[in-house]
Amino acid sequence: PESSPSGGCGGGSDNTKKTSDRPRAKLAETPLSCSEWLAAALVSSGVTHVYGGHGGALVPLVNAVVDNPNLTWVCTRNEANASLMAAAHAKLTGNLACVMATSGPGATNLTTGLMDAALDRVAVIAVTGLKPRAGMHYSEFQDVDQSRLFAAGGINPSTDVPAPEALAPLLRDAISTAMTRRTCVHLAIPVDVQAAPSPIQSEFCAANANLRIAPTHVDPETLDAVAKHLPAPRGAGGFRRIVIAAGLRAVGAGRAITRLAEMLHAPIIYRLDAKGVVDETHPLAFGVVGVHGKPGLEAAASIISTSELVLSLGVDDNTLLLCNLAGLQIRPMIEFEPDACAVVTRYKADFTVIGNIGDACDGLADRLATMLPQHGEPGEPGEQGEPHDLSQLAPPGSLERRESSPDALWGLLHGGSWRKLLDFKGVRYQSALHNYDHRFVHPATVLSEVTAHLRGEAGGAGEKAEAAAAGAASTATAAAADADAEGGGGGDRGGGGEGGGTPGGGVDTVIAVDTGDITLWSSLCLSLPQGARVLSSERLGTMGYSLCAGVAATLARPSPARTVVVAGDGGIQMTLVEMSTFVQHKRPGDALVVIVFDNSMLGRVAFGFVGSKGCELEGPDFVALAKAYGGDGVRVGDRKGPLEDGEVARGVVTAMAATGLFVLHVMIDPELKADMAKFTDESIALMESG
């Protein structure tokens, strides 16, 4: 059954183990070193893997991690990638994650991943090595003031450990901060302190800090007040234009969110990291909002800009939902968070609901059931007499873009006929399949085939998408929309959370999405079952993140585990050395499927900014590279002739059936552009920068 978050340190499903459920650090009969005690403290705090790079200033710590039977040491090829793996691990599991690095460039390389964790609000502790205390701040080699460096970027606390006696209280403060505030913290430990005997031999005292801030129940009086606030004023009809927005901390509450949305006849939008929180074939699932700091998808932009109230469920940054381009709030909000530490106070909220988000949605739906008007059977005319002519929702015949009509859409929703949306291709996903060179593969073709595989419908969706692409008159998710109609409107398919489906099915497969045009294509063309998980670098927008996240997502779960990495040729080349890390650490049955969309350019820069130059890229044969790393792969699409019948479907089926490392090298048209939807706002003029 589904579980919703109730104060986990990284958001997502409430996978945080109670202290009593975690492996107990077995303290040795002989006195522990500071490094051995720290390793035991990490175990008590829920850490299972330590990602990092090695070096002379880290030897005692790494030795202690390797010797601890409850920790797995993952030595990456670059510390920057280790920090991204730790951030992804924390985001997926909701638990504290750990990264380690040696002094000098080992530590400075961590910067990107630590900032990624801090901006996306997940709990990570970074531990770095320093020169011996007697040699600090004047040595010639690798002597960097790491704590000041990270503190300048907003990592707090970020401090040196001056003596063995200071390790326990500083670690206590750092870990309790990371777990309760969902942030990144840093300790720099001189190598002689690491090797010194620990003055503390007892177990760690801050291991369950995050559990103490989670309320045991949602305040019923607050739910009563919210329920009275939601219906439209008397005489104005039964419904307001309400949008439900789900973020990372709402993952796991999909069933309750869907129930509330059906009660309010409200569309559901979600951040990319929450894609899969509800079944995307459900007619009220309107797709991803927030791609590179913009709405991203046209349906989401249209529905937000015409809404009257936003229900924000575990969304970390509500700027896109509430504000104009000047950053000023123009829409009211009711916010739902698992605990008070998760509340962001930048914007005004009419109400703040604290507690388990799934319980809050269920409690609200129970109250609304007796308050809101009831309509006839789904698909029958509603009491407000809204039109059921779906052609009003978008003008026919446009090959480049099909604009939605927000008023007609809201009328359909409030008329009680929202299931009619299943019959309309393109309300939720507005980007069109452009004319493109058929020597190449359209991203929609591949991603629709992946969707079909995750839903157990492989062998057909991609072919439909190819046929739609050839006509250039259908939307980019025609295949997913066909699956909608066949699926009957989205129930709790596969249950919620991992393990709800068949082994290797959609809810057992994590999707790691990179930054670039591929972010838009993935948001648009993947239609995931409820309970599936997506990992992305939401706020920092780190290229190369997806492969690092894919490695961590595979290793963080029980074997056999499968992760699908979706990346462009530019992003994958930034971190591709970590294919070797996966091959070294994979367990029997583990699978890392890396889909590389190759257009030989930085597409988001080339297409997103007028006059941009220097975006061309030359890349390797990614299949040959996979084989060199001990994996396998297939290339689809070719610049010499048209695609063979079934070529894409065969490639995806082969990739999804593989174990170990497998690369699907997809050649796409360099002229194919992913359209980015934006808000129309004339109140302020800003130069494009992302």
N, C-alpha and C positions, 0 to 999 in steps of 0.2 A: 504493500500500500504506500501511497504518497506520504511524504513527511515534508513539512515546511520549516523554514529556518526559525530558530528561536534563540538567536544570540550567538551563532557560530562565529569564529573569529575572521573568516574570510568571505562570508556570504555564501550563497548556494545552499544546498540541502543541509540539514542539520546533522552533518556527519561527525561533528566534534564529539569525541568519546568522553564520557565521564571519567574522572580520574581513576575510579575503581576499575574501569574497563581497560585502561591502558596497561601496557607492559610495565611492571614495576621494576625500577632500576635496582638490580641486585648489587648491593655494595660489597666490595671485596673485604676480606678479613684483614688484608694488609692495607695501610693507609693509601688513599687515592691521591694522585696528582691533581692539580687544578684542571688539566685537560680531561682526565678520566671523570672527575666530578661533573664538569660541564657537559660531557657526553651523556651521563646519566640524567642530568637535569633536562636536557633536550628530549630524551625519551619520555620522562615524566610529563612533559608539556605537549606530547602528541606528535613530535617529530619522528618521521620514519626514514627519510632520505636526507642526506646532506650532499648538496651539489657544490662543486667548486673546482678550483685549480690549485695545484700543489706548488710548494716552494720551501726554501730553507727556513723561513720565518714561521712556518705552519706545521712543521714535522710532528711535534708532540700532539697537537690537536688532531691531525689526520690519523696518527697512529691510534689515538683513543677512539676515534669514530670507527675505524676499521675493526678494532678489537671488540667493539660493543656489539653483541649479537642481535640487538634490536634496531640497529641503524645500518643503512646501506650507503656506502660511499660511492658517489657518481663523479668520477674525475672527467670533467669536460675538456674540450680542446681549446676553449677560451673562456676566461672568467666572465666576460660579458654575457655569454650564452648561459653560463651557470646561473647568473642572477635572473635571467628571463625564465629559466626552468623553475627556479624557486618561486617566482611570482605566479607562474601558471599552476604549479602544484598547490599553492595556497588557495588560488581562485577555484580550482576544481574540487578540492577536498573540504574547504572551509576550516582547515586546521593550520596551525603554525608551520611554516616552512623555513628551512635554513640553507644559507649559502656561506661558503668560506673561501678566503683567498689569502695569498701571501702578501708580503709588503710590496711597496712600490707599484709597478704597473699591474700586478695582480689585483691590488685593491682598487686602483683607479679604473680598471676595466669594468668593475661592478656597477659603475654609476648608472648606466641606462636601465638595467633591470631593477635596481633599487628605486629609481624614480618611477618606473612603471608600476611597481607594487604600491608605492605611496599614492600615486595619482588614482589608481583603480581601487584603492582601499582594501588591500588584502594583507594578512599578517605574515611578515617575513622578518627574520632576524639574520643580519649579516655579521659574521665574525671574521676579523682580519688579523693577520700576524704583524707584529712590529719588531724592529730591531731590539736587542737586549736593552734594558733600561739605561745601562751605563753608556750606551752608544747612540742614544736617540738625539735627534735635532742638530747633530753636527757631522754625522757620518756622510761619506761620499756616495755610497751606493744604496739605492732604494730606500731612502729615508724621506718619507712623505708624511705630512701632517694629515692623515686620513680623516680623522674625526672632524676637523674644521672643513675639509673638502665636502664631506657628505652633509654636514650641518648646514653649509651654505646652500645646498640644494633642497633643504627642507626636511631632511631626515632627523627626527628628534624622538628620543635621545640618540646622539652620536658622540661617544666619549671613549677616551682611553681608560684602561684598567691599570691604575698605578702600582698595585701591589696585590699579592695573593689574597690578602684580607678583604680587598675591595671587590673581588670577583662576585661573590654571592649576592651582596646587596645590589650591585650594578646590574647583574643578570636578572635578578628579581624585578627590578624596576623596568628594565627593557622589555622583558617578555610580557609582563602584565600590561604594559602600554600597548605593545603590538597586538595582543589578543583582545583587549577591550576596545581599543580605538580603531582596530583594523588598519594598521599602518606598518611601515617598515622602520626598523630600529637597527642600531649598529654599535658594536663594541670592538675596539682594537686592543689586542692583548699582546704585550711583549713576549717574545719567545721564552725568556727566562721565567716569566710568570706562568706560562703554560706548563713548563716542566717542574715547577716548584710543588712541594707537597700542599695539598689543599687543607686549609685550616677548618673547613666544614666537611664533615663526613656523613651528615644526615641527608635525607631526601629533600628535594627541591620544594619550596613552600608556595610558589606562585603558579603551580601547574594548572589549576582550575579557575584562574582569574576570570575568564570569560563567562563561566557558568553562573557566577554570582550576580551578573548584571541583567540576566534574562528574567523578565517577569513570569510568574507562574500562570497568569491568565490575562486576558484582555479586559480592560475596564468596561463593564456593561453600561455604565452611564454614558461613557463616551460613544459607544456604539449606538445607544438610543438617540443621542443628539445628532450623530451623523445620519442615521436613517431618516430622521425628520427633515434633515437639510437637503437630501438628495432629490426628492420628487420636485417637479415644477410647481410654481405657485398656483394656487387654486384659480381656475378659470383659464390657465395657460396650457392646458393639456397635461398628459400624465408624465411626460419625460423631459428632462433637460438634455442638452447636448453634452454628454459626459464621455470622456475618454479615459480608459483604464490603461495606465502605463506601468509595465513591469521591468524591474531591474534585477541585478545579480542576486540581491538578498531576497527576492521573491521566488527564486528557483526552488522547486519542490512543492509549491502551492498551486500548481496548475489546475487541479480539479476544482478547487474552491474559487479560483479566479474566473474560470469559465462559467461556473454556476452564477456568480455575481454579475458577470457580463450579460448573461442571458436574461437575468432578472431586470437589469437596467436597460437592455437593448443597446449596450454600449460597445463600441469597437475596442479591441485590445491591440495595443502596440507594445513593442518591447525593445530594449537595448540588445545589441548583438550578443553580448554575453548571456542574455536570457532567452535567446532564440531556442525554441523547444520547450519553454516553460508551459505553453499550451500547444495542443495539436494544431499545426499550421494549416491543416485542411479544414479546420472549423471556420464557418463563414464569418465569424466575428474577429478572427485573427487577421489583422491588417498589416502585419509585417514589422520590419525593423525600423526604428527611428534612431538617428544619431550615427552618421558615417562621416568621419573626418570633420567633426564639428558642425555638420549641416544635417538637415532632416534625412537626406540620402534618397529615400524612396518617395515617389510622388504621392502615393496614397496616404502615407503617414503625414506628409506635409499638409495635404489638403484637409485631412480630418482634424489635425491639431489647430490649424489656423481658423477653423470655423467652430471650434468647440467652446463651451461655456464653463466647463469645470474639468479639472484633471484630478483623477485619483492616482497618486504616485505611490506605487508599491515597491519599496526597496530600491528606488532609483537614486543613484548617488549624486548626479548632477542634473537638475531640472531646468537648466537654462533654455534648452531647445523647446521644452514643453510649455514654458511659462512666459518667456520674454520676447521682446522685439530685438532688432539687431543692435540696439543701443544697450542691451542688457538690462532693461527695465521690465519688471513684472507687469504683464497686461492680462493675465488669466488667473483666476483663483485656483487653489489647490487644497486637497485633503491628503495628508501624507500618512503612510503606514510603514512602520519600521519595527524590527524585532526587539530592539532595546533603545534606550535613550541615547546611548553613545553613538548610534548610527544616524541620529537626526542631524541633518545639515540645516543650519539656521539662516542661510543667506536670503531665503525668500519667505514671505508671509504664507502661513497655512491657516485655513479656516478652522481645521481640526487636526490634531496629531494623535494617531492611534498607535499605541505601543504594545507589542506582544507578538506572538506567533502570527505571521501574516495569513496563513491558511485558516487559522481559527477566526481571525478577525473578519475575513471575507465570508466565511460560513455564518458567523454571528450576524453580520450585516444582511446577508441574503435572507436569513430566517426572519428578521424584522421586516424587511421590505416585502416579503411574500404577502403580508396582510395589508400593505399600504398602497401598492402600485396597481394600476388598472391591468386587467387580464385581457389578452386578445384571444382570437379564435385559434384554430389549428395553424401551425406554421405554414406560411405560404398563402393563407386566406387573407382577404382584404381586412385591413385594420380599421379601427373605429374612427380614425382621423381621415380616412379616404385617400391615402397617398397613392400615387400612380404605381402600377406594377409593370409599366412599359420600361424594361431595363435599358432600352436604347437611349433613354433620357440620361442615363448615368455617364455616357460617353458618346461623342459623335462618331458615327461609323466612317470607315473608309480611310482613316488617317494611318499611313504606314509608319510614320516616324514616331508619333506619340498619340496616345488616346487620353485626352483630358477628362477627368471625372467631374461630375456636377455635384458639388457638396450638398446643395439643398435637396436634390432628388435622393441622394444617398441617405441623408438623415431621415427623410420622409419614409424611405423603405425600412430603415432600422426601427423607427418609432411606430410604424404601422404594423409591427408584429410580423413582418414578412422577411426578416433578415436572412432566412435560409435560401431565399431566392438568389442571393449573391452567388450561390454555387453554380447557377446557370449563366453567370456573366463572366467572361474571360477578360480580366484586366482591371477590375475595380481596385483590387488590392495591390496589384503589381503592374505598374503603368509603363515601364520601359519597354520599347518595342524591339523586335528582332530587325535589325537593319539589314539592308542588302550587304552581302559580304562575299568575299572570294571563296568559292567552294573547294579550293584546294586545301583550305584550312577547316578547323573545327570551331563551331560556335560554343562558347562556355556553357550556354544554357543546355546544350545537348548533353554534355558530360555531367553537369550537376543534376539535371533531371534524371539521368540514368543512375547516379549515386542515390538520389532520393528514392527512386523505385526500389533499389537494392535494400536500402534501410527499412523500407516498408514491406519488404517481401514480395515486391511486384516487379522484379528485374526482368528486363527483356521486353521493352515496348515503349517506355516513357521517352527514352532518348531518341528512338526512331520517330516518335510523334514530333518531338522537338525539331529534329532534322527536317521533317516534312514542312513544319511551320516555318522554319528558317528559309527554306527554298522559296516559299511564297512571299516571305517578308511582309506578311499582313497580320500575323498573330503576335500576341504578347510573349515576352520572354519566358513566361512560366505556363505556357499552354499545356505542357505535359503535366505539371503539378496541378493545374486546374482540372484536367481530365481525371486525375487521381482523386481530386475533391469530389467530383460528381459520382464517381464509382464508390467512394468511401462513405457516402451518406452523411457528411456533415460533421465528422470529427467527434468521436467519443473519447473515452480515456484509453485510447489504443496503446497497448503496451504498458499500461499502468504508469506510475510515476517513479522517478529516480532510477538508478542503475539496477539491473537485475529484473526489471519488470517485463522484459520481452524474452524472445528466444536468444540463446547464446549467439553472439555476433550480430544481433539485430540492431535496430535503430537506437534503442535506449541503452545499449551496451557499447555503442561506438561514439567516441568523442570526436568532434570536428574542431580542428585548430585552423583558424582563418588568419591570413596574413594581411598586411596593410598595402593598399594600392587600389587599382581598378578591381582587383580580385575581391576586395571587401564588398564592393557594390554587387558584383555578380553573385557572390555567396549569399548576401542578404536577400537578393532578389529571387534566385533560382533554386535554392535548397528549400524544401518544404518538409520540415522535420516532425517526427511524431512527438507527442508529449513525453517528457522525461529525457529526451536527448540533450546533450550538453555541447555548448560551443565555447571555445576560448579565443579571445582576441585581445590585442593591445588597444583598449578602447580610448583612453585619454591621451596617452603619449604617442600612439600611432607608430610603433616600432616596426620597421621592415625587418624581416628575418625572424620575427617572433614565433611564427607558426611552427617551424620545425622544432625549435626549442620546447615550445608548449607540447608538441606532439610526443617528444621523447619523455617529458615529465608525466604527461597524462597516461602514457602506457605503463611506465614503471610504478606510478602511484596506485594503480589498481591491481587487484588480484589477477594472477595469470590464469588463462591466457587473456590478454587484453588487446584491443585494436583501436587505433587512432587514425583518422584520415586528416592529412595535412593538405590545405588548399593554399597554394602560393603562386605568385608570378615568378618569372625568370629573374627579375631584379632582386626581389626579396630573398629568394631561396639561396642565391649566391652569397648573401651576406653571412649565412650561418651553416652552409652545407657541410662543413667539416663535422658537425654533430651527428651526421649519419653514422660515422664511425663509433661515436659514443653509444648510440642505440644498438648497433651490431654487437658491441662488447658486452652490454648489460642486458640484452633481451633474454627472456626466459622461454622455455619451450612453448610454442603456440602463439607467442606475442606477434603482433603485426603492426607495422608502421607503413601506411599507404600514403605516398607523397605524390600529389597531383600538381604538376608544374605546368601552368599556362604560359606559353612562350610566345611573345610577340616581338622579342628583340628590342624592347624599349621600356622606359619608365612611363607607362601609359597614363597614370593619373596626373603626372606633371605635364606630359605632352598634350593631353586632351583638356586638362583642367585649367590651364593658364595660357591665355593668348600670347603668342610670340615666344614661348619658351623654347630654348635651344639646348643642345647637348644631351638629349635624352636617349640616344641610341646605345644599345648594348649588344655585345656579342657574348654568347654563352657556350658552355660545353655540350657534348652529347650526354644528357642527364641519365640515359639508360646505361651507357657505358660506364658512367661514374658510379651508378648504383652497383653495377657488377664488380667494379674495382673495390668497392667497400664490402663486398661479400653478399650483396643483395641481388635483385633482379629487376626487370622493368620492361615496358612496352612503349613504343612511340606510336601515336596516332596523329594523322594529318601529315601532309607532306606538301612541299612547295612545287612539286613537279607535276601533279595530276590530281583529279578529283578523288574524293574519299571513296573507298570501297563500301559496298552495301554491308551494313552491320559492323563496320570497323570500330566505331566508338563503343557500341554495346559489348562487343567481344573484349575490348580493352578494359572496360570497367569491370566486367564480370571476372576477368582474369585477375585484376588488381585486388578486388574485394575478396577473392578466394585465397589469396596468397598469405603466407606467413613470413615472418622476418621483414626485411626491408624490401619494399617494392615501389618503384617510381613509374608513374604514368606520365609520360612526356607528351603534352598536348600542344600542337602547333596551332596558334590562333592568328587571325588576320590582324596585321599591324594597324590597319585603318579602322578596326572595330572599336567603337567608343562606348563606354558605360555611362549613361546619362546620370548626372547628379542633380537631384531636385533641391531647390532652395526656397526659402520663404520670400514672398514679395513684401518688402517693407521699405517705404520711401521716407521714413522718419530720420534716417541717417545713412550716410555713404561711407562704406568701409572698403579698403583695398583687399583683394583676395590674397590669402596667404596659406590656405590649407583646404 
